[in-house]
Amino acid sequence: MELNTAFGLALKELRQQKGLKQEDFSSVSSRTYLSTLERGMKGATIEKLEQLASVLDVHPATILISAYLTKDCEESYQELIKRIGTELKALKKTTPECKAK
């Protein structure tokens, strides 16, 4: 499955689970633009992802992770989260700007 399509399906599923309508995103997006995202016709910028996540009251990574789980049905949620955790730990060890918490 194409990533834009998977992103759109994940976004729509999250929106519906939250009981929101496309019109509820009017502060950050037009209904037409949200529809094109949900149909996989366009991709969101990182700024738009942040705005959409704020309306959904989720972390932007939640939308992305959901999209990748939709795209790659072979990788489980637990496997993906474990992989991301490992990669982030390795990144913090090599990035001097980030202090370990």
N, C-alpha and C positions, 0 to 999 in steps of 0.2 A: 504494500500500500504506500502511496506517495505521502510524504511527510505533511504537506499542506492539508491533504485530506484527513489524515489522522489527527492533526491539530484541530481542524474544524469539528470533527466528531467528538473529540475530547472536550472542547470548549462548549459545544451544544449540550453534551451530557451533564457537565458541571452546572451549566446555566439551568437546565431543567431540574436537576437534583435540588438546586437552591430555590426552586419555585419562581424563577425570574423570567420575564419576557424580554425579547430583544429591545423593546422600548425602555426597559429599566436601565439600559446602558447609554441613554441619551446624553448624559453628562460627559461621556468619554468617546462616544462613537455614534454615528448615524445607524439607524436600523438597517439600511441598505448595506453599509460597510460591514456590519456585524454578520449579516446574512451571507455576504461573499466570503467572509472568513470561515463561517460554519460550513459552507459548501466546498471549502478547499480551493476556491478560485483565487485567493490572495493569501499572502503570508503576513503575519503581524511583525512590526518592528519591536525591539526590546522595550521601547517606551510604551507602545500600545499594549504589549503584554502586561506590563506593570499596571497600567490603567484598568485593563480588563480584570486582572486579579484583584484589584482593590474593590471593584464592584461586586465580584464574587466572594470577597472576604476570604481569599486563599493566598498562599504564597505563589508567586509566579512560577516557581519550580514545580508546583503541583500540576499546573496546566501542562508544562512541558513533559513531565514524567508520565502523565496520563496519555499524552500524545504518543510518546515512544512505546508505551505498553500497548496502545492500540495498533501502532505500526508494526511492531515486532511481537506477534503473539507467542513466539517461542520462548521469550524470556519472562520469567515470573516477576511479580512485584518485589518479592524478597531478594531475588538475584540482582535485580537492577539497583535496588537501594544499597545492597552490600557493595556492588561494584562502584557506585557513586561515592559511598563512604570511603572506600579504599583510595580512590582517585583523589578525593579532597584531602585526605590525610597526607598523602604523598605531596600534594601541591603545597600545603601549609609548611611542610618541612623544607621546601625549596624556595619559597617566596619570602624574602626578607621583610617585605612591607607588612606581612600578616604576623601577628603575635598569637601564639597558641593560647587558647582559652581553656 
